[in-house]
Amino acid sequence: MRLVLALVMGATVIAAPSVAREEPRAERAEQLYITGCSSCHGIDGTGTEQAPSLENSGAAGAYYYLETGRMPMTDVDRQPRRKSPAYDPGEIELLVEHVAALGDGPDIPEVDVEDGDLAEGGVLFRGNCAPCHAAAGIGGALSYGRAAPGLHESNPEVIAAAIRIGPGQMPVFDEQVFDEEEVASIVRYARYLDSPETPGGAPLGGAGPIPEGFVAWVLGIGSLLLATLWIGRRMGDG
């Protein structure tokens, strides 16, 4: 009898932690949200005068802003800038789950870069992304003092999430605009821009034709002038 009771009590003790582990996870996620997000977005995520509602942000929106360190921020009147994440990966996962449960919103896209077509991605990127992020993915200026960020520090999931949620002034590209294969192609091309082939010579940072032309004029014409002066002096000495 004692043996049976011991086995029952042991099974209860072993099983109890597995039940208890589920509750602290949700409580921990809620506490993280209340501490770092609720003052601007509201306790229930419906937004305040300082920040918008999170009901339609979904997992993709929360992941984009938390993984890139853009949230939380101290000055809501300024454009969120990329920085080191304020939370560790486990905390980000909890917050993403919490925000996703506040309402309907896009999930974090599952991106297999190798499934993307590099050539197709280049066409889509140049037609839809390059006007703001530049052809080399280094970012560029926008209106009202805003700027499109560079893409070289972004992982594939961050780029794909941005495509789906349209952060800031960026338009939303949902599945009716770009399907999963097209998103993978864009992401693959964006990753290719980290170290693209440069058969035409030195890339000069990939900043575009204007700064490259400036360098060509300054170095090229300057070198010719120096060479002309040197030749003229040699001839004069002779």
Residue pairs with C-beta under 8 A, 6 or more apart in sequence:
25 94
26 98
28 94
29 94
29 95
29 97
29 98
30 98
32 87
32 91
32 94
32 95
32 98
33 45
33 95
33 98
33 99
34 43
36 72
36 86
36 87
36 95
37 45
37 54
37 71
37 72
37 95
37 99
39 50
40 48
40 50
40 51
40 72
40 76
41 47
41 48
41 51
41 52
41 53
41 54
42 48
42 53
44 102
45 53
45 54
45 55
45 99
45 102
45 103
46 53
46 54
46 55
47 53
47 54
50 76
51 76
53 103
54 61
54 62
54 99
54 102
54 103
55 102
55 103
55 104
55 105
56 103
56 104
56 105
57 99
57 102
57 103
57 105
57 165
58 99
58 100
58 103
58 104
58 105
58 106
58 107
58 165
59 96
59 97
59 99
59 100
59 105
59 106
59 107
59 108
60 105
60 106
60 107
60 108
60 109
60 161
60 164
60 165
61 99
61 105
61 106
61 161
61 165
61 167
62 95
62 96
62 98
62 99
62 100
63 92
63 96
63 108
63 157
63 158
63 161
64 70
64 158
64 161
64 162
64 165
64 167
65 71
65 80
65 167
66 85
66 86
66 87
66 92
66 95
66 96
67 85
67 92
67 155
67 157
67 158
68 82
68 83
68 85
68 154
68 158
69 82
69 83
69 84
69 85
69 86
70 80
70 81
70 82
70 83
70 167
71 80
71 86
72 86
73 80
79 145
79 146
79 147
79 168
80 167
80 168
82 149
82 153
85 92
87 95
96 108
99 105
100 107
105 165
106 161
106 164
106 165
106 174
108 157
108 160
108 161
109 157
109 160
109 161
109 163
109 164
109 180
109 183
110 180
111 156
111 157
111 159
111 160
111 183
111 184
111 187
112 184
113 156
113 184
113 187
113 188
113 191
114 188
115 181
115 184
116 181
116 183
116 184
116 185
116 186
116 187
116 188
116 189
117 181
117 185
117 188
118 185
118 188
118 189
118 192
120 182
120 185
121 182
121 184
121 185
121 186
121 187
121 188
121 189
121 190
121 192
122 189
122 192
124 178
124 182
124 185
124 186
124 189
125 137
125 186
125 189
125 190
126 135
128 173
128 186
129 137
129 186
129 190
132 140
132 142
132 148
132 169
132 170
133 139
133 140
133 148
133 149
133 150
133 151
134 140
134 148
134 206
134 207
134 208
135 206
135 208
136 193
136 196
136 203
136 205
136 206
136 207
136 208
137 150
137 151
137 152
137 190
137 193
137 206
138 150
138 151
138 152
138 205
138 206
138 207
139 147
139 148
139 149
139 150
139 151
140 147
140 148
141 147
141 148
142 148
142 169
143 169
146 168
146 169
148 169
148 170
151 159
151 190
151 193
152 193
152 194
154 162
154 190
156 187
156 191
159 186
159 187
159 190
160 183
160 184
160 187
162 170
163 173
163 178
163 183
163 186
164 172
164 173
164 174
164 183
165 172
166 172
166 173
173 183
178 186
193 206
196 203
196 206
204 211
204 212
204 215
205 211
